[in-house]
Each structure stands twice: as C-alpha cells, then as structure tokens.
Amino acid sequence: MLEKIFNWSKRKEEPGGTPPFIRFGRYSDNNKPLEKVDKWSQADGLFKEKKYFPSIAAFFGYLTDEVEGNIIHEQKGPDSTFFIYQGSKIIRGSYNETSMRAEVELASMPTPSVPVMRRLLEMNFALYYTRYTLKGDRLTMMFDTDIATASPSKLYYALKELATKSDKQDDLLVADFTALLPIDTDHVITIPQKEKEIKYKYLQQWIKETLALVETVDADKFSGGVAYLLLALAYRIDFLLVPEGRLLLDIEKIVEIYFRKDERAVTEKNAEMTEAFLKLQARKAEEIYPHLFRSRYTFSIVAPQNFKTVSDAIYNANQNIVWYKENKHNEIAARISEYGLSYCQYSYSLPRPVTELFQLFMMVNHPAYFEELGFATPYYNKEKKEYHRESIVQVIDGINGAWKNKYPGFEMRSDRLVFDSLLDFNQSFTNEIESLNMETQ
C-alpha cells in the first residue's frame, strides 16, 4: 500500500541495484485491521471458556504483523513454541498444558562484574511482569506464568515489557560496561553504507542549520520559539533517521531536558539542549553508524491516545505561529508547525494514515534528504519555491482511499491546502490533520 501511495517502485537506482525499503518513524501497533481486532475478541472469549491453546493461537494471530514478519508461532501437540521480534532482540518462548515461559538474551558477560549485577538488581525493581536473570555467562530477561492465568491482557503487557525493555537495555548495557559483549543480533538488518552516509550528513546539517537559526534571535525574548526549534529538530532526527541504541537514547535525553519537571527557566533548558546537540554533532560517523540499522517490531514503545489529544497538540502549536508570522519570522513559524505534528508522532502511537500523512509532510519540508535517499518524486523545490501539487494530491487521495474501511469518516481535504509559501502549506496541512475524523468502524 505504501509503495503505491509514495511511488517507491519509481525510486532511483543506486550503483549495484535498487535501494532497500526505507521505513521512517517508530513502529506503531495502533494500526490493526478489523480482522486483527476480531482475533483479540476471539482470544479473550476462548480464554474465558478455558480453551487455553486456541486462545493463545488467536492472541498470536492478533500480534502478527504480516508486513513485519514479526511473529513465528507453532503449536505442536503438548509443547508449542513462539518467536517475537522486537528491534535488536528476539524473544524465544514455549508453553505446554501447565505453563508458559519466554526469554530474551541481552549480553554476554565472560567475566563476572559487580557493577553490572548492581545495575540489573536496581532495574528489577521497576519491572512488573519480568525479571533480569543470569544463565552461565549470559544476561537474560524472562517471563513465566501458569497457563491458566495467561489471559490475552496479561500476555500482551508482559510480553510488551519483555520486548521493549530488552530492546532498549541490551545496547545501553553493552555501551556502559566494558565487561559485556553484544549477543544474539544476527537477525538485525544492516543498511547500505550510502544510506548511513546520507543519514549522518543530514544529522550534521540539520543540527548546524537549527543552531544557526537559533543564533539569529534573542535567547531570552524568543525562548519559546527556540525551544520549539530544538524539539522539532529532535523529533525530525527520530522520525527521519530512525536511530537505535545509544543514538536513540541521546535523542530521548534531549527531549527529556525540556519536559523534566523542575523550576528552571526555559532559557536554561534551551542552553542544555543546545549543548547536547553540539556534543551529538561532534560525534564521528563511525560512532553513529552502529546505531543505524533496520529490524522487525511487534510492540510500540509509546501508547495510543484519543485523537482529540493529537488535535489539541497541533492546534496549540499553530496558535503559537501567529506572532512569529506577523513579525516576519517565517522560518521559525514553519518549524513550529512541524513541531506540533512531529511531537505527536514522537509521543504517541498514531493511527497509520496519520503517520503516512506526516511522512508526506516531511517529504515536502525536507525534499533534499529524500532525494538523496533515492525517492524519485520531488514534492517541493526549495530553490524555486515550487510545489508538485498533482503528486501531493495523488498521495493524499491514495491515503484517503486506503483507510476508508477502517475509518469511514476519514478524509484529508487536499482542496483546502495553501501553496503560497512553505509556512502556509505547513499551517494549512496541519490544520486539516487536526480536524480529521478518526472514529473506527
């Protein structure tokens, strides 16, 4: 569906062949078609009837994303197995008539380390369903339960905790402790070297451009605008570069600086975020490349929200554009509009059609990046300030048509878009997303 919408099959070929599919943004499991939702209902009903094996089969049917290829589940008589893919980790599990067990390998520890064990002991207190364990020289996480209490809800939250925590902690533990070695990562998909180089180039370029724009305004008088610029930059890196491991943590820490509940002034937070971006900019390509790869996912790391929450966030950001627009700070205003939608993409598990619209929005706003990656259709020429309106409308029509079954009232009104400037486009585009009807059938 995405290939049809964005014409990915028409992308330019690199030397050596056609470039691989490139995903943008974090994985969202808030995109289940109606038949998948029915699987959940089936699993719940079967569990209440104490038909545990059929219930688990329906549950894994609900979790399975055929596009991702994220679940392997085999029921073989009394002993059944499953594999769940989540980023850099694989959960391996089995169950029988009495119990279920799931485990994931984090790292190898050839030599015992007291600091490592202390870290794991502390982290254990923050877990609800799972626990860190040591098996020989291997650090693992595990979950187990009686089959009679393995309801779909319990399995979902337990396996999600196991998957998301292990996917995050394996890289951090290896980075923080020299006593640890990476393990069980053969399934991770290495991206082409050229793609890594392009992503590193734009990481550097976007930081440089944003900090240069920040320098053009008074840090105190424009503290709110500066915060929007820095946060929009973090969200852009997260969506377009899809960082993993330590690089992802660095971005999350930058965002956390601003939203941390303390008494500091916004100017102080802006200065700390700026310093963090400068440190990120100073990192060499060889330090960034290991955190750029592709993998399969089963669980979103953020939760879905009522769409009114999304609408309110977009509305509030666009309200803050007015002063900057009236005072001819159009570039800052355009990035504030990007902030509103990108904040939602970063913070919530959005319905897939909204993410597809956001990708189109970013392709219009950052055309050079997509062109270098090999996308053939230029939606906006920044030098000439010209839009490829027909292509933009075609993508919107494709998204509208693809999601009518699940969201009957969903319609992105392309006739209301304003193409007079990038700011006008951004404002009109996000205004239309704000008013979308996301009620499911």
CORURDA-V19295 format. One record per residue. N is the residue number from 1. PHI is phi in whole degrees, 0 to 359 (none if undefined). D_LAST is the distance of its C-alpha to the last C-alpha in Angstrom with 2 decimals. Layout:
# CORURDA-V19295
((N | PHI | D_LAST) (N | PHI | D_LAST))
This chain:
# CORURDA-V19295
((1 | none | 20.09) (2 | 295 | 21.86) (3 | 298 | 25.13) (4 | 292 | 24.04) (5 | 292 | 22.70) (6 | 258 | 25.78) (7 | 56 | 28.33) (8 | 298 | 29.46) (9 | 290 | 31.40) (10 | 263 | 33.60) (11 | 295 | 34.75) (12 | 293 | 38.50) (13 | 270 | 40.31) (14 | 275 | 42.33) (15 | 302 | 45.75) (16 | 97 | 45.31) (17 | 133 | 41.97) (18 | 286 | 38.43) (19 | 294 | 37.01) (20 | 288 | 34.30) (21 | 303 | 30.63) (22 | 243 | 30.39) (23 | 268 | 27.44) (24 | 241 | 27.14) (25 | 84 | 25.92) (26 | 286 | 25.23) (27 | 293 | 22.94) (28 | 237 | 19.49) (29 | 265 | 17.62) (30 | 270 | 14.55) (31 | 214 | 13.15) (32 | 291 | 12.20) (33 | 290 | 10.33) (34 | 302 | 8.34) (35 | 294 | 11.87) (36 | 288 | 13.33) (37 | 300 | 11.25) (38 | 297 | 12.42) (39 | 299 | 15.85) (40 | 297 | 15.98) (41 | 300 | 15.39) (42 | 297 | 18.05) (43 | 299 | 20.37) (44 | 294 | 20.26) (45 | 295 | 20.95) (46 | 294 | 23.72) (47 | 295 | 25.31) (48 | 296 | 25.64) (49 | 273 | 27.34) (50 | 63 | 29.64) (51 | 263 | 28.74) (52 | 291 | 29.07) (53 | 295 | 29.40) (54 | 299 | 26.34) (55 | 297 | 24.39) (56 | 293 | 25.68) (57 | 297 | 24.92) (58 | 293 | 21.23) (59 | 299 | 21.32) (60 | 292 | 22.89) (61 | 297 | 20.42) (62 | 295 | 17.70) (63 | 289 | 20.06) (64 | 295 | 21.07) (65 | 248 | 20.26) (66 | 298 | 21.81) (67 | 293 | 22.52) (68 | 285 | 24.38) (69 | 64 | 26.10) (70 | 268 | 26.02) (71 | 231 | 26.45) (72 | 237 | 29.23) (73 | 228 | 29.14) (74 | 228 | 31.76) (75 | 262 | 32.42) (76 | 235 | 36.12) (77 | 62 | 37.40) (78 | 285 | 38.29) (79 | 242 | 37.87) (80 | 237 | 34.68) (81 | 230 | 34.06) (82 | 209 | 31.38) (83 | 231 | 31.45) (84 | 236 | 29.02) (85 | 264 | 29.49) (86 | 214 | 29.19) (87 | 61 | 31.11) (88 | 274 | 34.81) (89 | 238 | 34.50) (90 | 238 | 33.83) (91 | 270 | 33.14) (92 | 248 | 35.00) (93 | 219 | 34.36) (94 | 208 | 35.30) (95 | 206 | 34.95) (96 | 221 | 36.68) (97 | 288 | 36.85) (98 | 243 | 37.93) (99 | 208 | 36.61) (100 | 229 | 34.53) (101 | 219 | 35.94) (102 | 224 | 34.63) (103 | 213 | 36.87) (104 | 220 | 37.02) (105 | 273 | 40.23) (106 | 262 | 40.72) (107 | 197 | 44.26) (108 | 259 | 47.73) (109 | 234 | 50.53) (110 | 303 | 53.83) (111 | 242 | 55.85) (112 | 304 | 54.87) (113 | 227 | 53.95) (114 | 297 | 54.15) (115 | 302 | 52.08) (116 | 296 | 49.23) (117 | 295 | 49.34) (118 | 295 | 49.45) (119 | 299 | 46.33) (120 | 295 | 44.43) (121 | 297 | 45.72) (122 | 295 | 44.52) (123 | 291 | 41.04) (124 | 301 | 40.75) (125 | 292 | 40.66) (126 | 266 | 37.34) (127 | 263 | 35.54) (128 | 255 | 33.66) (129 | 247 | 33.10) (130 | 241 | 35.30) (131 | 203 | 38.86) (132 | 277 | 41.14) (133 | 222 | 43.80) (134 | 234 | 46.87) (135 | 238 | 47.66) (136 | 65 | 50.99) (137 | 256 | 50.77) (138 | 243 | 46.96) (139 | 275 | 44.67) (140 | 224 | 41.40) (141 | 238 | 38.42) (142 | 214 | 37.33) (143 | 220 | 35.10) (144 | 217 | 35.91) (145 | 200 | 34.77) (146 | 291 | 35.54) (147 | 295 | 33.18) (148 | 288 | 32.85) (149 | 248 | 31.29) (150 | 275 | 29.06) (151 | 289 | 25.71) (152 | 304 | 22.59) (153 | 295 | 22.51) (154 | 298 | 26.22) (155 | 297 | 26.10) (156 | 299 | 23.36) (157 | 289 | 25.26) (158 | 291 | 28.63) (159 | 290 | 27.97) (160 | 294 | 26.31) (161 | 299 | 29.45) (162 | 299 | 31.66) (163 | 289 | 30.01) (164 | 288 | 29.65) (165 | 292 | 33.02) (166 | 293 | 34.95) (167 | 297 | 33.58) (168 | 277 | 34.82) (169 | 283 | 38.02) (170 | 300 | 39.57) (171 | 293 | 40.29) (172 | 292 | 41.39) (173 | 297 | 43.73) (174 | 295 | 45.37) (175 | 289 | 45.79) (176 | 273 | 47.27) (177 | 231 | 49.62) (178 | 291 | 52.06) (179 | 287 | 52.54) (180 | 255 | 49.11) (181 | 234 | 48.15) (182 | 295 | 44.74) (183 | 209 | 43.68) (184 | 58 | 41.09) (185 | 237 | 39.69) (186 | 296 | 40.48) (187 | 280 | 36.83) (188 | 293 | 36.33) (189 | 267 | 36.13) (190 | 285 | 38.86) (191 | 271 | 38.01) (192 | 302 | 40.65) (193 | 302 | 43.51) (194 | 297 | 42.95) (195 | 296 | 39.39) (196 | 300 | 40.84) (197 | 296 | 43.51) (198 | 295 | 41.11) (199 | 295 | 38.96) (200 | 294 | 42.14) (201 | 302 | 43.46) (202 | 282 | 40.47) (203 | 301 | 40.40) (204 | 296 | 43.96) (205 | 294 | 43.41) (206 | 294 | 40.47) (207 | 296 | 42.38) (208 | 299 | 45.50) (209 | 296 | 43.86) (210 | 293 | 42.02) (211 | 293 | 45.13) (212 | 293 | 47.20) (213 | 293 | 44.91) (214 | 300 | 45.16) (215 | 293 | 48.94) (216 | 277 | 48.97) (217 | 235 | 48.03) (218 | 289 | 49.59) (219 | 298 | 48.15) (220 | 277 | 48.51) (221 | 294 | 47.50) (222 | 250 | 44.48) (223 | 302 | 43.43) (224 | 295 | 39.84) (225 | 296 | 39.54) (226 | 297 | 41.17) (227 | 299 | 38.70) (228 | 300 | 35.80) (229 | 298 | 37.60) (230 | 290 | 38.27) (231 | 291 | 34.82) (232 | 300 | 33.21) (233 | 296 | 35.71) (234 | 299 | 34.73) (235 | 293 | 31.01) (236 | 295 | 31.94) (237 | 300 | 34.08) (238 | 298 | 31.36) (239 | 282 | 28.76) (240 | 274 | 31.12) (241 | 267 | 33.71) (242 | 51 | 31.50) (243 | 290 | 34.41) (244 | 234 | 34.90) (245 | 57 | 37.41) (246 | 298 | 40.00) (247 | 295 | 38.83) (248 | 297 | 35.35) (249 | 298 | 37.12) (250 | 300 | 39.31) (251 | 294 | 36.37) (252 | 297 | 34.76) (253 | 293 | 38.16) (254 | 296 | 38.50) (255 | 297 | 35.22) (256 | 296 | 36.28) (257 | 305 | 39.55) (258 | 287 | 37.91) (259 | 272 | 35.47) (260 | 298 | 38.10) (261 | 278 | 38.93) (262 | 215 | 42.60) (263 | 264 | 44.95) (264 | 289 | 45.69) (265 | 289 | 45.54) (266 | 300 | 42.98) (267 | 298 | 45.96) (268 | 293 | 46.88) (269 | 295 | 43.41) (270 | 299 | 43.37) (271 | 296 | 46.76) (272 | 291 | 45.60) (273 | 296 | 42.53) (274 | 299 | 44.86) (275 | 299 | 47.27) (276 | 294 | 44.55) (277 | 294 | 43.52) (278 | 296 | 47.21) (279 | 294 | 47.58) (280 | 295 | 44.57) (281 | 295 | 46.09) (282 | 282 | 49.38) (283 | 287 | 47.97) (284 | 285 | 49.14) (285 | 303 | 46.97) (286 | 296 | 48.06) (287 | 276 | 46.63) (288 | 268 | 43.20) (289 | 308 | 42.78) (290 | 298 | 42.31) (291 | 258 | 39.15) (292 | 240 | 37.52) (293 | 204 | 35.98) (294 | 241 | 32.79) (295 | 204 | 31.25) (296 | 261 | 28.21) (297 | 227 | 25.87) (298 | 239 | 23.66) (299 | 240 | 23.04) (300 | 280 | 22.46) (301 | 272 | 25.39) (302 | 237 | 23.43) (303 | 260 | 20.57) (304 | 290 | 17.16) (305 | 227 | 17.19) (306 | 303 | 15.24) (307 | 296 | 14.94) (308 | 297 | 17.45) (309 | 297 | 19.98) (310 | 295 | 19.63) (311 | 301 | 19.95) (312 | 296 | 22.98) (313 | 296 | 24.66) (314 | 293 | 24.46) (315 | 300 | 25.65) (316 | 296 | 28.52) (317 | 295 | 29.71) (318 | 292 | 29.79) (319 | 296 | 31.71) (320 | 281 | 34.34) (321 | 285 | 34.82) (322 | 309 | 36.59) (323 | 297 | 39.97) (324 | 294 | 40.19) (325 | 291 | 39.31) (326 | 295 | 41.89) (327 | 258 | 44.49) (328 | 65 | 44.00) (329 | 261 | 42.56) (330 | 294 | 39.95) (331 | 292 | 39.69) (332 | 294 | 38.98) (333 | 298 | 36.45) (334 | 295 | 34.60) (335 | 286 | 34.46) (336 | 295 | 33.24) (337 | 295 | 30.26) (338 | 297 | 29.74) (339 | 303 | 30.08) (340 | 304 | 27.15) (341 | 283 | 24.55) (342 | 288 | 26.48) (343 | 301 | 26.77) (344 | 294 | 23.01) (345 | 297 | 22.93) (346 | 285 | 25.84) (347 | 269 | 24.87) (348 | 235 | 21.16) (349 | 274 | 18.87) (350 | 275 | 16.80) (351 | 303 | 13.59) (352 | 301 | 15.24) (353 | 299 | 14.81) (354 | 291 | 16.65) (355 | 296 | 19.28) (356 | 295 | 19.72) (357 | 294 | 20.38) (358 | 296 | 22.73) (359 | 298 | 24.56) (360 | 299 | 25.16) (361 | 304 | 26.41) (362 | 288 | 28.81) (363 | 292 | 29.98) (364 | 287 | 31.01) (365 | 282 | 32.69) (366 | 228 | 34.46) (367 | 295 | 35.19) (368 | 296 | 38.44) (369 | 298 | 36.87) (370 | 292 | 34.38) (371 | 296 | 37.18) (372 | 293 | 39.44) (373 | 288 | 36.81) (374 | 114 | 36.80) (375 | 283 | 33.85) (376 | 280 | 35.22) (377 | 267 | 33.33) (378 | 274 | 34.73) (379 | 277 | 32.26) (380 | 207 | 34.93) (381 | 256 | 38.72) (382 | 293 | 39.98) (383 | 293 | 43.60) (384 | 272 | 43.10) (385 | 57 | 40.12) (386 | 242 | 38.39) (387 | 256 | 34.72) (388 | 267 | 33.47) (389 | 301 | 31.08) (390 | 301 | 30.19) (391 | 292 | 29.09) (392 | 297 | 27.04) (393 | 296 | 25.21) (394 | 298 | 24.78) (395 | 296 | 23.10) (396 | 298 | 20.72) (397 | 299 | 19.89) (398 | 296 | 19.33) (399 | 293 | 16.88) (400 | 303 | 14.98) (401 | 291 | 14.89) (402 | 290 | 14.16) (403 | 245 | 10.80) (404 | 297 | 9.33) (405 | 295 | 7.36) (406 | 279 | 5.56) (407 | 238 | 6.00) (408 | 303 | 6.50) (409 | 268 | 9.07) (410 | 286 | 10.71) (411 | 201 | 14.34) (412 | 272 | 17.51) (413 | 276 | 20.32) (414 | 289 | 23.25) (415 | 290 | 25.43) (416 | 263 | 25.72) (417 | 285 | 27.19) (418 | 249 | 30.89) (419 | 251 | 33.19) (420 | 289 | 36.45) (421 | 203 | 36.68) (422 | 297 | 34.83) (423 | 297 | 34.43) (424 | 297 | 33.03) (425 | 298 | 30.58) (426 | 301 | 29.46) (427 | 293 | 29.14) (428 | 291 | 27.22) (429 | 295 | 24.91) (430 | 290 | 24.06) (431 | 298 | 23.77) (432 | 290 | 21.00) (433 | 295 | 19.12) (434 | 303 | 19.74) (435 | 262 | 17.93) (436 | 295 | 14.73) (437 | 263 | 11.39) (438 | 252 | 9.50) (439 | 289 | 6.72) (440 | 274 | 3.77) (441 | 288 | 0.00))
